[in-house]
């Protein structure tokens, strides 16, 4: 009897392994090391929704040569250390040839060398630090570099007549890189940076930094911030009665900022990569989003994550389900490809270009700024 049971268990194990093998062969697995908990989970939640929408559409249309896409999500917990752990797990355990990388340039740049060393493609849909793709030939981004955004923020300040400003910035690779490009361009344009104030993430009190930044009552203050930190600072600034024009970048341009800070963020002005909402691609994306999630508000950088899935799917279709095949075909399939966020042609540094527009918050809504 025991022998019979033992044989049955072995048989069931073989069947289970066979089913698992068949399922693995029937899908193309892509890794995603997203912040699903921790300080920047507010970004990761939106990224996941955008990726899931694109995957659902591709699979409904027949997948890639008849095989469906499956996303293997790993929570990077919003820290560089856990980002490295998540990427290593996706590479060594899940054996994926391509990974959608972490948000926040510091997190991405911590994990990028792991992917490069393993010769696994890793793509960023929001990393803007100029050095982000320098880890090597397997590292790509579908989001423009801070080299462009830094000049955009500088141009915005000059165009608004603010020729002397202090700069606050998140003290990490993204914040420092963007600040440096801004300062360089601002000085070239004849502007003067009166102070540079770094600050740490995840704090609940930024009054000391705010007092320093607004010493002398500057007409405008540049704050290169994330959503959560920005919400805390702008609320505290409002409560302290600080009167200045806040200038921000694209990382603060999200409905969540208004949800967290309310009237304290009314009138903020910032820059962002221009994404026309009048194209057929954007209109189709917005309609699909509304149908799936029942809302009109697109989370910050959601469009870029959506485009990233489609470009990756095209690269797998063209070059095959290997890291080298995907890496080589990404250039070809992205050339001239117009996604929701416009032309996604990769440059020699495996990045994309963009023009920058200006946003503001008016009556509790994010709208294009007009003088």
C-alpha positions in Angstrom: 0.0 0.0 0.0 2.8 2.4 1.0 4.7 1.5 -2.2 1.6 2.3 -4.3 1.1 5.7 -2.5 4.8 6.5 -3.1 4.5 5.7 -6.8 1.4 7.8 -7.0 3.1 10.8 -5.4 6.1 10.5 -7.7 3.7 10.4 -10.7 1.8 13.4 -9.5 5.1 15.3 -9.0 6.1 14.4 -12.6 2.8 15.6 -13.9 3.1 18.9 -11.9 6.6 19.5 -13.2 5.4 18.8 -16.7 2.5 21.2 -16.4 4.9 23.8 -15.0 7.3 23.3 -17.9 4.5 23.6 -20.5 3.2 26.7 -18.9 6.7 28.2 -18.8 7.1 27.4 -22.5 3.7 29.0 -23.3 4.6 32.4 -21.8 7.2 35.0 -22.1 8.2 36.0 -18.6 9.4 39.6 -17.9 10.7 40.7 -14.6 9.6 43.9 -12.8 11.4 45.2 -9.8 8.9 47.7 -8.6 8.4 49.6 -5.3 5.2 48.0 -4.1 5.9 49.0 -0.5 8.1 51.6 1.2 8.6 55.3 0.7 8.0 55.4 -3.1 5.3 52.8 -3.3 3.1 55.7 -4.5 5.0 55.4 -7.8 5.2 51.6 -8.0 1.4 51.1 -7.6 0.7 53.3 -10.7 3.5 51.7 -12.7 2.1 48.2 -12.1 -1.4 49.3 -13.2 0.1 50.7 -16.5 2.1 47.6 -17.1 -0.9 45.3 -16.4 -3.0 47.3 -18.8 -0.5 46.9 -21.7 0.1 43.2 -21.0 -3.7 42.6 -20.9 -4.0 44.3 -24.3 -1.1 42.4 -25.9 -2.3 39.1 -24.6 -5.9 39.7 -25.8 -4.5 40.5 -29.2 -2.8 37.1 -29.4 0.3 37.8 -27.4 3.7 37.4 -29.0 3.6 34.9 -31.8 0.8 33.1 -29.9 2.5 33.2 -26.5 1.3 35.4 -23.7 3.3 37.8 -21.6 3.6 37.1 -17.9 5.1 39.8 -15.5 7.0 38.5 -12.5 6.8 41.3 -9.9 9.3 41.6 -7.2 8.9 44.3 -4.5 12.0 46.3 -4.2 10.7 48.0 -1.0 11.9 51.4 -2.2 15.6 50.9 -1.1 18.7 50.5 -3.2 19.7 47.3 -1.2 16.3 45.7 -1.8 16.4 46.7 -5.4 19.6 44.8 -5.9 18.0 41.8 -4.1 14.9 41.9 -6.2 16.9 42.1 -9.5 19.2 39.2 -8.4 16.2 37.1 -7.6 14.6 37.8 -11.0 17.8 36.9 -12.8 19.0 33.8 -10.8 15.6 32.3 -9.8 13.1 33.4 -12.4 15.6 33.4 -15.2 14.1 36.4 -17.0 16.0 37.9 -20.0 14.6 41.4 -19.4 13.6 43.4 -16.4 11.6 46.6 -15.9 13.8 48.4 -13.4 13.1 50.3 -10.2 11.9 53.9 -9.9 14.2 56.5 -8.5 17.5 56.9 -10.2 19.5 55.9 -7.1 17.6 52.6 -6.9 17.9 51.9 -10.6 21.6 52.7 -10.6 22.3 50.4 -7.6 20.7 47.5 -9.5 21.9 48.2 -13.0 25.4 46.8 -12.6 23.9 43.5 -11.5 21.9 43.3 -14.7 24.8 44.4 -16.8 27.2 41.9 -15.3 24.6 39.1 -15.9 24.0 40.4 -19.4 20.2 40.8 -18.7 18.4 43.8 -20.3 17.0 46.3 -17.8 14.8 49.2 -18.8 13.8 52.3 -16.9 10.5 54.2 -17.5 11.2 57.0 -15.1 14.9 57.2 -14.3 16.3 60.6 -15.4 19.8 60.8 -13.9 22.3 61.4 -16.7 24.5 58.6 -15.5 21.7 56.0 -15.5 22.6 54.2 -18.7 26.4 54.3 -18.1 26.3 50.9 -16.4 26.6 49.3 -19.9 25.0 48.2 -23.1 22.2 46.2 -21.5 20.7 49.2 -19.8 18.0 51.3 -21.5 15.5 54.0 -20.6 12.3 55.2 -22.3 12.3 58.4 -20.2 14.4 61.5 -21.1 17.6 62.4 -19.2 17.9 65.2 -16.6 20.3 66.9 -19.1 17.1 68.0 -20.8 15.0 68.6 -17.7 17.7 70.6 -15.9 17.8 73.0 -18.8 14.0 73.1 -18.9 13.8 74.1 -15.3 16.5 76.8 -15.8 14.7 78.1 -18.9 11.4 78.2 -17.0 12.9 80.3 -14.1 14.4 82.8 -16.6 11.2 83.1 -18.6 9.3 83.9 -15.5 11.7 86.6 -14.6 13.4 84.8 -11.6 17.1 85.4 -12.0 18.0 84.7 -8.4 16.8 81.5 -6.8 17.7 79.0 -4.1 17.5 75.3 -5.0 16.2 72.5 -2.8 16.8 69.0 -3.9 16.5 65.3 -2.8 19.9 64.2 -1.7 20.3 61.2 -4.0 21.6 60.5 -7.5 18.5 61.9 -9.2 18.2 65.0 -7.1 22.0 65.8 -7.3 22.2 65.1 -11.0 19.2 67.3 -11.8 20.4 70.1 -9.5 23.8 70.1 -11.1 22.4 70.4 -14.6 20.0 73.1 -13.5 22.7 75.2 -11.8 25.1 74.9 -14.8 22.4 76.1 -17.3 21.0 78.8 -14.9 24.5 80.3 -14.5 25.1 80.2 -18.2 21.8 82.1 -18.7 23.0 84.9 -16.3 21.1 83.6 -13.3 22.4 83.4 -9.7 21.8 80.4 -7.3 21.6 81.9 -3.9 21.8 78.6 -2.0 21.7 74.9 -2.6 19.8 72.9 0.1 19.9 69.1 0.0 17.4 67.1 2.0 16.8 63.4 2.9 13.9 61.3 1.8 11.2 60.0 4.1 11.4 62.8 6.7 8.2 64.1 8.4 9.6 67.6 9.2 11.4 69.8 6.7 10.9 73.1 8.5 14.7 73.6 9.0 15.3 73.3 5.3 12.3 75.5 4.4 13.5 78.3 6.7 17.0 78.2 5.1 15.5 78.1 1.6 13.3 81.1 2.2 15.7 83.3 4.1 15.6 86.8 2.7 12.1 86.1 1.2 13.1 85.0 -2.3 10.5 85.6 -5.0 10.8 81.9 -6.1 12.3 78.7 -4.8 13.2 75.7 -7.0 12.3 72.4 -5.2 13.4 69.2 -7.0 11.2 66.8 -5.1 9.3 63.6 -5.1 5.6 63.4 -4.4 5.6 62.3 -0.8 8.4 64.6 0.3 7.0 67.5 -1.7 3.6 67.1 -0.1 5.1 67.3 3.4 7.2 70.3 2.5 4.5 72.3 0.7 2.0 71.7 3.5 4.5 72.8 6.1 5.4 75.8 4.0 1.7 76.7 3.8 1.3 76.3 7.5 4.3 78.5 8.1 2.9 81.3 6.0 5.7 81.2 3.5 4.9 83.3 0.4 7.0 82.3 -2.6 6.6 80.9 -6.1 7.5 77.2 -6.0 9.2 75.8 -9.1 9.3 72.0 -9.4 10.2 69.2 -11.9 8.4 66.3 -13.4 8.6 64.0 -10.4 6.2 66.2 -8.5 3.6 66.2 -11.3 1.1 63.7 -10.1 -2.5 63.7 -8.9 -1.2 62.2 -5.6 0.5 65.5 -4.8 -2.9 67.2 -4.7 -4.5 64.4 -2.8 -1.8 64.5 -0.1 -1.3 68.3 0.1 -4.6 69.9 -1.0 -4.7 73.6 -1.3 -1.1 73.9 -0.1 0.1 73.1 -3.7 -2.2 75.5 -5.5 -0.2 77.6 -7.9 3.0 75.5 -8.1 4.7 75.6 -11.5 6.9 72.9 -12.9 8.4 71.4 -16.0 7.6 68.0 -17.6 8.4 66.0 -20.8 5.7 67.1 -23.2 3.2 64.3 -23.9 0.5 65.4 -26.3 -3.0 64.1 -25.2 -4.4 64.9 -28.7 -2.7 62.0 -30.5 -4.7 58.9 -31.5 -2.2 56.8 -29.3 -2.9 58.9 -26.2 -6.6 59.0 -26.7 -6.7 55.2 -27.1 -4.6 54.7 -24.0 -6.8 57.0 -21.9 -10.0 55.3 -23.1 -8.5 51.9 -22.3 -7.4 53.1 -18.8 -10.9 54.4 -18.1 -12.4 51.2 -19.2 -10.1 49.0 -17.0 -9.8 51.2 -13.9 -12.9 53.4 -14.1 -11.0 56.6 -13.7 -9.5 59.4 -15.8 -6.5 60.3 -13.7 -3.3 58.7 -15.0 -0.7 58.1 -12.4 2.7 59.8 -12.8 4.8 58.2 -15.5 2.1 55.7 -16.2 2.3 56.4 -19.9 6.0 55.7 -20.0 5.6 52.3 -18.3 2.8 51.4 -20.8 5.1 52.3 -23.8 7.9 50.3 -22.2 5.8 47.1 -22.3 4.9 47.5 -26.0 8.5 48.2 -27.1 9.8 45.2 -25.1 7.1 43.0 -26.6 8.1 44.1 -30.1 11.8 43.5 -29.3 11.0 39.9 -28.1 9.0 39.3 -31.3 11.8 40.6 -33.5 14.9 39.3 -31.7 13.6 36.3 -29.8 13.3 35.6 -26.1 17.0 36.1 -25.1 18.8 39.0 -23.5 21.0 39.5 -26.5 18.1 39.2 -29.0 16.1 41.7 -27.0 19.1 44.1 -26.6 19.9 44.1 -30.3 16.4 44.4 -31.5 15.3 47.2 -29.2 17.1 49.8 -31.3 15.4 48.6 -34.5 11.8 48.2 -33.1 11.9 51.6 -31.3 13.2 53.5 -34.3 10.4 55.7 -35.4 7.9 54.0 -33.0 5.3 56.5 -31.8 3.9 55.4 -28.5 1.6 57.2 -26.0 4.7 59.3 -25.0 5.7 60.1 -28.6 8.8 59.0 -30.5 10.7 56.3 -28.7 13.7 56.1 -30.9 16.8 55.3 -28.8 19.9 57.4 -29.1 23.5 56.1 -28.9 23.3 56.1 -25.1 20.2 53.9 -25.1 18.0 56.8 -24.1 15.3 59.0 -25.7 14.7 62.7 -26.3 11.9 65.0 -25.4 10.7 68.5 -25.4 9.7 70.1 -22.0 6.5 71.8 -21.3 5.2 73.7 -18.2 2.5 72.5 -15.7 0.8 74.2 -12.8 -1.9 73.4 -10.3 -5.1 75.4 -10.7 -8.3 74.9 -8.8 -7.1 71.5 -7.6 -6.2 70.2 -11.1 -2.9 69.8 -12.9 -3.1 71.8 -16.1 -0.7 73.3 -18.7 0.7 76.6 -17.5 -0.2 79.7 -19.4 1.1 83.2 -18.6 
